[in-house]
Amino acid sequence: MMMKLFFSRNPNPRLAVAVARYLNSAVDFEYASPFAPGESEKFRPLNPNLSLPILVDGERVLWEADAIACRLSRDAASDFWRTGDDEPEMIRWLSWGKENFMQACDMVHFERGTKQRYALGPIDDEKVAEGLARFRVAATILESELRARQWLAGESVSYADFRMAAFLPFNDIACLPIGEYPAICRWYDQLENIEAWREPFGGLDAPDLPPIAPLR
Ligand SMILES: N[C@@H](CCC(=O)N[C@@H](CS)C(=O)NCC(=O)O)C(=O)O
């Protein structure tokens, strides 16, 4: 039986769908909304966090986008998830990104995006300011690294690049000052040239995210 990838259009499930598309993984994509009324009973046994993405392979269930990317890359015998000498470097970027660049992006995106989409409260300006300050620190480090290299790990795109960029497709809403960092812009343009990254939801049945009023 085909594996099933439960997804939504939010950042982490988008990342998993992009990975599956990039690797041409043999998965059925199924839109899900585990936090919607009446859905938690179905999804809690699959993922106690109720979050997406979730990969179901018969009795085996995997959640967390990184774990799913690792699994799909292994299945595809691809080095998208590095397995050779570049692996430590890839792990370095996953680890650093989660605590620095991505976390800063997430903080701002949560206030301006997620909270507004799902009516979770007004934008907390202090949190946005903190996120932007953290973003500037992390982006400065990433910028100087990307000035010297085309991709984060080795000579070709890897999961480190997809992972680091997970929030950037949502920058129309988060409004992070990416434009001030030319090497990051150049690197992100390369990702945008990859169809699986640019259009992961093409042909999939998935409602648009709830709209957001323009930033005040
Ligand atoms: N650490 C988890 C985070 C998963 C997560 O936060 N998922 C959010 C979207 S970014 C979610 O499930 N939101 C509910 C939804 O999209 O319906 C991962 O990397 O997979």
Ligand as a Chemical Component Dictionary entry (heavy atoms), coordinates in Angstrom:
data_LIG
# 
_chem_comp.id                   LIG 
_chem_comp.type                 NON-POLYMER 
_chem_comp.pdbx_formal_charge   0 
_chem_comp.three_letter_code    LIG 
# 
loop_
_chem_comp_atom.comp_id 
_chem_comp_atom.atom_id 
_chem_comp_atom.alt_atom_id 
_chem_comp_atom.type_symbol 
_chem_comp_atom.charge 
_chem_comp_atom.model_Cartn_x 
_chem_comp_atom.model_Cartn_y 
_chem_comp_atom.model_Cartn_z 
_chem_comp_atom.pdbx_ordinal 
LIG N1  N1  N 0 8.582  20.403 14.554 1  
LIG C1  C1  C 0 7.484  20.084 13.670 2  
LIG C2  C2  C 0 6.570  21.285 13.604 3  
LIG C3  C3  C 0 5.249  20.947 12.947 4  
LIG C4  C4  C 0 4.300  22.145 12.967 5  
LIG O1  O1  O 0 4.466  23.107 13.717 6  
LIG N2  N2  N 0 3.277  22.064 12.105 7  
LIG C5  C5  C 0 2.282  23.123 12.030 8  
LIG C6  C6  C 0 2.420  23.877 10.715 9  
LIG S1  S1  S 0 3.952  24.704 10.556 10 
LIG C7  C7  C 0 0.897  22.506 12.026 11 
LIG O2  O2  O 0 0.723  21.316 12.031 12 
LIG N3  N3  N 0 -0.134 23.354 12.000 13 
LIG C8  C8  C 0 -1.494 22.927 11.857 14 
LIG C9  C9  C 0 -1.910 22.873 10.418 15 
LIG O3  O3  O 0 -1.104 23.213 9.519  16 
LIG O4  O4  O 0 -3.072 22.501 10.177 17 
LIG C10 C10 C 0 8.032  19.676 12.299 18 
LIG O5  O5  O 0 9.140  20.111 11.951 19 
LIG O6  O6  O 0 7.375  18.906 11.584 20 
# 
loop_
_chem_comp_bond.comp_id 
_chem_comp_bond.atom_id_1 
_chem_comp_bond.atom_id_2 
_chem_comp_bond.value_order 
_chem_comp_bond.pdbx_ordinal 
LIG N1  C1  SING 1  
LIG C1  C2  SING 2  
LIG C1  C10 SING 3  
LIG C2  C3  SING 4  
LIG C3  C4  SING 5  
LIG C4  O1  DOUB 6  
LIG C4  N2  SING 7  
LIG N2  C5  SING 8  
LIG C5  C6  SING 9  
LIG C5  C7  SING 10 
LIG C6  S1  SING 11 
LIG C7  O2  DOUB 12 
LIG C7  N3  SING 13 
LIG N3  C8  SING 14 
LIG C8  C9  SING 15 
LIG C9  O3  DOUB 16 
LIG C9  O4  SING 17 
LIG C10 O5  DOUB 18 
LIG C10 O6  SING 19 
# 
